[in-house]
Amino acid sequence: MANKEPTILLTGYAPAPKGTVMQEKQRLFGVVLEVEMRNGRIVGADVPGVTDLSKDFFRRVAVGYELSNGVEKLCEKVRARYWTSSTDSLIACLKMIGQRYEEGLKRLACGDPRTASLRGPQTTTRVRELRSAFQPQVARQA
C-alpha cells in the first residue's frame, strides 16, 4: 500500500562495530528511514548489510516513532531492545539522522532547503510553526 503523505528519506552512517564481519567487508554501518513530513513519523526503515531478521526487528522498533519528539527516545528504545554488537553503531546513525531531520526543518523554515542559513531566532520560530502545521489536527470534542 502506497503512503499518501509526502515523505522524506534520511540516512545516517557510522563506523561498523570492531571485530565483526561487517567491519571487514563494509567498514560502515548505515540506517535509512522514510519519514512523513507532516509529523516526522517513521513509515519505513532499513539497515543495509545486516540480516533480514535484524532488519525486520529494527523496523518493528522504529516504524511509527515520530522524530518530531526528538531522536533520544528512539535511541533509548533501541538500546533497551537491540542487544547486538552493532547497537552503538545503530544509535550513532540514529543521532545523525536526528540532526539531519532538525537541519532539514530549519532549512525548510527558511524557504530554501539547499542554501538557507541554519541559525537565528527567526529560524527557530519558523521551525516551531512548521511543526505545528505538520501536526495532525486534533478532533474537536462536541
Number of C-alpha atoms within 10 A of each C-alpha: 3 4 8 7 12 9 19 14 15 18 19 22 19 19 18 22 20 12 9 12 11 17 14 12 10 12 14 16 22 21 24 18 23 18 25 21 21 17 21 22 20 21 18 17 22 19 20 13 15 13 10 12 9 15 17 14 13 19 18 13 16 22 16 14 19 18 22 18 12 16 20 14 13 20 20 12 12 19 15 10 12 19 10 12 13 18 17 19 21 27 23 20 22 26 20 18 22 21 15 15 23 17 17 20 23 26 21 19 23 20 13 12 14 10 10 15 15 18 12 9 9 12 19 16 12 18 21 14 13 18 17 13 12 15 14 10 8 6 6 5 4 3
